[in-house]
Amino acid sequence: MRVLTEIIGGIISASRELETVPLIIYLAAAVLAAAALFLYGAVLPGCRMKSDTKDRLRRYCICFIAVIYVGIVMAVIFLGAQAGSEYKVQLVPFASLRLSGQEGAGLSGDLISLLVMVPLGIIAAWHEKEKNSRGLWKGIAAALVLSLVIEWAQLFGRFGIFDIDDILFNTLGGFLGAGLVILWREAFKKRSAGRIILRIVLLLPVILVLCTGGVFGAYHILRVRGGQELRENASSVSMAMESREKDTARISEPGMVWHNGKAYRYNEDIITILCMGVDQSGEVLGSETGFSGQSGQADTIFMAVLNEADNQLTIIAVSRDTMTEIPVFDAKGSYIGENINHLGLAYAFGDGRETSCQYMVDAVSKLFYGIPINGYAAVNMSAIAVLNDAVGGVTVTVPEDFEDAGPEYKKGETLHLDGSQAESFVRWRNSEEDGSNNQRISRQKQYLTEFIKTASKAVQEDYTLPVELYQGLSAQMVTDLNLDKAVYLATEALDMEFKEENLITLQGKAAKGNVYDEFYADDDALYELILDTFYVEVQK
């Protein structure tokens, strides 16, 4: 399982590197390579010309394909290295295979280094028609030279990783590619039982490579498409962040927000997902009565903010009792207008599904000065048990006595929660006690922090877990995150840094309303939070 997980991790890493090159470049390269192959295999053989001229033109076709392949490889490696990884030097042979003595550690990187040069070895040996030994050496030399160019460029350019293992496995890949061409030619020289067996043996890895390439291609397209779709704003609210400066010249600059003498602009590398836990009695989310206002409330509200620029995950907890503008409807569903009311009630006025989620998205976005929200996910609170058990349970320390929910919930006790306990820990509150929702939010913060740590380890051991959970919770969940988006988010969030201080609670004051608890956000603190989380300072 560890080896499989390592390989899947390598596939995710490879997809990220491929993403640095625009898709149009791959399409153009594929079209040009296909044209060269068509010229080589279909056009030139039927042309009336000297044999030497025909062979020379066919060699030009092979060289052209080689140039295209080398160009793509260098673009992916150089752009990927420039975009992400820090500069390192690794001079110990086979170090990744022995990393921490763990079986399979580093396997994916070395496997990719090997496989990436197999096509070049094939092309180089294919170019040599006369002697097999010369073709073999051409394949080795081509892979070695390209590998040295890449590694030396990284060494002297001080970017990416100069790795002796890359040179070794790249060269081995060139050798394997050239060897496959030689064996292929040998298999089709004469008809014999041994050569027929050899043909079958050679065809099997070809089929395997094609199938693997197809699966990887489908995954990569899925991931890239999900990333592109997540750039769209699910909210219908316009950006309303304004400068809090008296200098009118500064305020007039488009796209800039000035505060305390500093300029800020919205961070386009951010993806924000609104996560809601809905209090409904049934497992399948939906309107329970058919009347507006009876679709359950958003009991738990979190904003997950993925900052791809600095690789940070931030989660903002928002109280369901927050008093803000929400759309209000009568019992028949007729729109009345915007009123100040509890944020969690915005969900109740919808259909218990997509419409309810859209009301919540717009209400939260408006509360946060029109910050774009790129997606939403609402789950029935009963799904907490499923999520908890899927990662093997979560360990927490009970922050206060609430033995009404169970005798085990004594202040200071350390508990490894099973599914039902996790649901109680997250959901329970004393509705007769003022401000009890704030205590519940505090428990939810602790649980979520520990859940993310536990889930991250579980996914590292089984990369299929996010997809399994996504499919398993479909009946208890309403979301605009299709599988494309879910795959992208899971792979991005997995490698993001998350600290306890990255889980932020919206600041404000709790008050007792006429009937229910109310929470009023501190506008100055909210403004600062938005700038710190969603904006970047512009250096002038």
N, C-alpha and C positions, 0 to 999 in steps of 0.2 A: 504493500500500500504506500509506503514511504517513497519508493521509486516512482510509482505512478503519480503521486502528488507532486514530486519534483518535476516530472515531465510536463504535467499540466501547468505548473508554475512557469516552466520555460516557454510553453505555448503562449501564456498570457504576456510574458515579457517580450516575446518575439512580436506579438500583435501590437504592443505599444510602440516598439521600434519601427515597425512597418507603417504605423500611423503617422510618423513624422514626415513621410513623403506623400504628397497629394495623390488621391486615387487616379486623377487624370493622367499622371505620369506613368502609373502601372498600366493603364489602358493603352496609352500611346506605345509603350514598350512592347506590350503583348501584340498589338496590331503590326508593328514593324517586324518583330520576330516571326510572326505568322506569315507575313509577306515574303520574308527571306526564305522560310521553309518551303513555301509554295513555289517560289522561283527555283529553289534547289531540287525539289522532288518532282515537280509537275511540269515546269516550263522548260528548264534547260535540257533535261533528258531528250525531249522531242525536237530540240533545235538542230538545224543542219549547220554544223560548224566543226572545225577541227577538234579532235579529241583533247589535245592539250589546252586549247582555248576553253573548251567546255569545263575541263577539270579546274582550270584556273578560276573561272567565274564561280564555280561551285565552292571553291575554297574561300573566295571573297564573301560568299553568303555565310559560310561558317564563321569567318572572322567578324562579320557584321553582327551576328548573333552574340558572339563572345563579347564584343564591345558593349552591346546593349546590356548583357547580364552583368558585366563588371561595373558599368555605370550605375545600375540599380543597386548592386551590393554596396558600392562606395557611398551612394547617396543615403541609403538606410543607415549604415554604420556611422557616418560622419554627422548627419543631421540628428540621429538618435543620441549620439554621445554629446553633441553640443547642447541638446535640449535638456538632458537629464543628469547623467551620471557624473560624479566628481572624478578628478584625475587621480589615478592609482598606477603603481608599478608592481607587477607580480612576476618574479623570476624563478620561482620554485616549480620544477616540472611536476605535473599531475597533482598539484596542491589541492585543487578543488575536489578531486576524487577522494582525498584523504581528510577532507575538512571535518574537524571534530570527531573523526572516526565514525561518522554516520554513513551507513549504506545509502547510496543514491544521492548524497549531498553533492551538488555541483554537476550532477550527471546531465541535466538539461542543457546547461551552457556549453559543455563540451560536445554534446550530441549535435547541437545547433551549429557549432563551429565546424564540425565534421561534415554535416549534411550540406552546408551552404557552399562548399567547394566541390561537392560531387558533380554538379552540372558542369562546372568549369573543366574538371578532369575529363568528363565525357566529350565536351566540345573540343578540347585540345587533342585528345586521342582520335576523335572523329576526323580531325583536320589532316592527320597523318595516314596516308593510304598504303605506303610501301612496307614499312617494318613495324611490327607490333611493339618491339622493344623501344623503338624511337617514340612511338605514340605514348607508351607508358611513361617515359621520361618527360615528354612534353606535358602530360597531365600533372605530374609531380611538380615540375618547374613552374607551370602556370599558377598553380595553387600557392606554392611557396613564395613566388615573386609578389603576387597580389597580397598575400598575408603580410609579408615584410613591409610593403608600401603602406598598408593600413596601420600596422603596429608602430612603425617608425614615425608616421605622421602623428599618431596619438602621443608618442613619447616626446617628440620635439615640439608639438603643438600644445602639449600639456592639457589634454582633454581626454575623456574616456579612460579606458584601462589598457595599459600595455601589459599583455599577458603572454608569457612564453607558452602556456597551454594552448592558446589560440593558434599560434604558429604550428605547433605540433599536430593538432587535430585538423587544422586547415589543410596541411600537407597530406595527412592521412586521407582526407576527403578527396583530394585530387588524385591520389593513388587508387582509391576505390573506384572513382568515376572512370579513370582510364582503364582499369582492370576489367570493369564491366563491358566496355566497348570491345576489348580484346577477346573476352570470353564469348561475347555475342557473335563476333565475326567467326570465331572458331566453331561455334555451334551450328552455323549455317553454311559452313564450307562444303561438307559432304553429308549425305544422308546415312546415318547409322544409328543403332540403338542407343549408344552412349551419347551421341550428339542430341538425339531427341530428348533424352532425360535432361541433358544440360539446358536445352531450350526451355523445358518446363520449369526447371530450377530457377532460371533467369527471369522467366515471366512472372513467377510468384512475387518476388520483391518489387517488380515494376508495378504490378497490380496493387500491392500494399502501399507503395509510395503514392500512387495516384489516388487511392482511397483516403490515405492520410492527408494528402494535400487538399482533397475535396472537403474533408471535415474541417481542417484548419482554415481553409478559405471561407467556408460558411460561417465559422465562428468569428473570423476577423471581420467579415462584412456585417455580421450581427452586431458586433461590438462598436464598429465605426459608425454604423447607422444609428445605434442607440445614443452614442455621444453627440451626434449631430442633432438628433431630435430633442435631447435634453437642453439644448441652447434656447429652445422656444419658451416663452413666458406663458404659464398656465393661467395667470391672473389677468383680469380685465382692467385692473387699476393702473393708472399712470403714475410714473415716478413723481414724487412731491418733495424730495429733499431740496432744501434751499439753504443758501449761505446765511450764516448768522454773523455777518460783518457789516460795519457801517460804510466801508469803502465801496461806493457804487461802481467804480471802475473794475474792481475785482469781481463783484457780483455778476457783472454783465458777461463774463467769460463763459461761453457755452460748455456744458458738460462738467464744469468745475463747481465744487462746493468748498467755500472758504469758512474756516472755523479756527479761532485763536491764532490768526496769522498764518495758518497753513492751508495749502490747497489740496483737495482730494478729488479723485474721480472714481466712478464705480468700477469695481474689479470684474472684468469680463471672464476671468478664469474661475468664477464661482458657480457652483450648482447648488440650488436650495430646494430641499424636499420637505413638504409639510407632512408630518406623521401624526396620526390621530388614533386614540383608543376610544372606541364608541361604547357607551353603556346601553346595550339592548339585551332583552331577555332571550331572544332566539339566536341561534348560531349564524344564520344567514342574514346579512345586513339588508335592511329595507324598511319601508314604512310599516309600523305595526298596526295602525288603525285606519290608514287611508286619509286621515285629517292632517292638515298642516300644523306643525308644532308638536307632533307626536312621533317623531322618527328617532327618538333617542338623542342624547347630547354627546358632544365631544368631551369626554371626561379628562382625557390626557392629550395635551397639545405640545408637540416638540417640532422645532425647525432644525433639520440636519443640514449643515452648511459645509460643503466639500470645496475646499480651496485647493485647486490643482496647481496653483503657482508655487505655494510653499508646502504643499503636501500635508495639510492640516485638516482634521475633521473637528468642527465645532458644533455643539448641540445647544440650542436655546430653548429652555423650558418656559412655557407661557401658561399662566394660570387660567383655568376655564372660567374663573370668576372675573376676569379682566373686563372692565366696563369700557366698551368701545362701540363704534357705529357698526350695526349689523342690519341686514335687510329683514323687515318684519312683514308677515303675511297674516291674513285672517284664517279662520278655520277651514274655509273653502279653498284656500290657496291664492286668494287675490292679494296682490302686492299693496301694502299700506304705505311703506316708505322706509327711510333709514332712521333708526332710533338708537339711542345709547342703551345698551343692554349687555347681559353677560355674553362673552365671546362664545362659550360652548353652546349657547342656544342657537347660533347660526345654523348648526347642523340640523337641529330639530325642525326647522322650517322647510327643509327640502324633502326629497323623496326617500331619505335614508340611504341613498346611494350616490350616484354621480352629481346630481344637483346639490345635495347637501354638502358634498365635498367642495364643489365650486363656490358655494356661499362661504364656506370656511376659508378657502384660499383667498378670496377677495377681501374678506374681513381682516384676516391676518396681514395681508399685503398692505391694506389701508392703514392698519395700526402701525406698521413699520414703514410709513411714508412711501408707499408704493414700490417697495423692493420687489423685484421679480421673483416669483416662485415657479420653479421649473417642473414640478410634479407633486403628486400627493399620494398618500396611502393611508386608508382608514381600515383598521382591523377591529373586530369585536374583541372586547377585553378578555373574553374566554380564550382567545388565541394565545394569550400570554403563557398558559400552561404548555401548549404545544411547542412554542418557541423555546421555553425554558428547558424542557426535556430533550429537545433536539440537540442542544449543546452540552448535555450531560449535567444540567443543574447549575445553579449560581450560588456562590457563598456570600453572605452579607452579615453585617453586625446590626442588631436591632437597636435603632436610635432612641426609642421611647417605649414605655409599656403600652400595649394595646391587646391585652389578653382576651378581650371580647371577641377578637378574630381567631383566637386559638391560644391555649396555655403556653405554647412554646415562645410566644412573642413577648419576652421579658427584656427590659432594657439592658444592653451590654452583651446579650447572648449572641454567639456566632452560630449561624445556621447555614447548612447547605440545602437550599430550597429545592423541593420537587415541584412539579407543575402546579398542583393545587395550592401549595404554600406560596409560591411565587405570585399567583393571582391574588391571594389574600394580602400579601405584603404590599403589592402595588395598588390595589383597589380600595382597601378598607379605609374608612374615616368615620369619625363620630359626628354625624350630621347635626347633633344637638350642641356641639362645641364650636364656638366662634373661631374662625381661622383654621379649622381642621384641614382644609384643603392645602394650606401651606405646609403642614406637617406631612401630608401625603406626597406633595411634590418633592419634599426633602428625601423621603424614602424612595420615590421613583428615580430621583437623580442617582442615589447610591446604587440602586438595582441596575439602572441603565449603564452606569460606569463599569460595574463588574460584569454585566452581561456582554458588553462590547469586548472586554478583555478575554472572557471565556469563549465567545463566539469566534474571535479572531484566531485563537489557538485551534478551535475545532475545524475551522475552514482550512487552516494550514495543513491539517491532516486529511481533510476530505474536501476537495475543491468543488465537488458536485452538491455539497450541502445547500448553498444558496438557491440553486435551481430547484432542488427537491422541496425546500420550504416554500418557495414561490408557488410551485404547483400544488403542494399540499394545503396551503392556506387560501386558495383561490375562492372557496365557498364562504370563508369568513372575512374576506377582504374586498375592499373596493379601491381600485387604483387606476391611474392613467399611465402607470409604468408597465409597458408591455415587456415581453421577454428581452427585446433588444436593449431597452433602457435598464432593465434589471441586471442583465449581464454586465453592462458597462459600469453601473454603480457598484456592483459587488466587487469587480476586479479593481476599481479605483479605490474604494473605501478600505479594502483589505490591507493595502500598503500605506495608508495614511496614518500619521501620528495622532494619537488621541490621548490626552492627559486629563486628569480629574478637573483641572482648572479650565479645560475646554468645554465643560458642561456648565452653562451659564443660566442663571435664573433672572428673569426680567424683574428689575427693581421697582418698588412702588410701595403703596400703603394699603393695608387691608382695613376694611370698614364693615360695620354691620348695617345692612340695608333694611328696608321695611320688612322684608321676609327672608331674604337670602344674603349670604356673605357677598361682599363686593371687593374688588381689587382695582386700584387706580394706579396705572403705570406712571412712574416718574419721567416726565417728558424730557428733561435734560439728560438723565441717565440713559434713556432710550436713544436719544440723538447720538450720544457718545458711543453707545453700543453698536449702532448702525455704522458709524464711521469706522470703528475699530474692526468690525467683522466683514462688512461688505464693500468697503472702500479702501483705496491705497493712496498713500501720500504722494503727491507729485513734487519731485525735486526740481527746484527752479534756480 
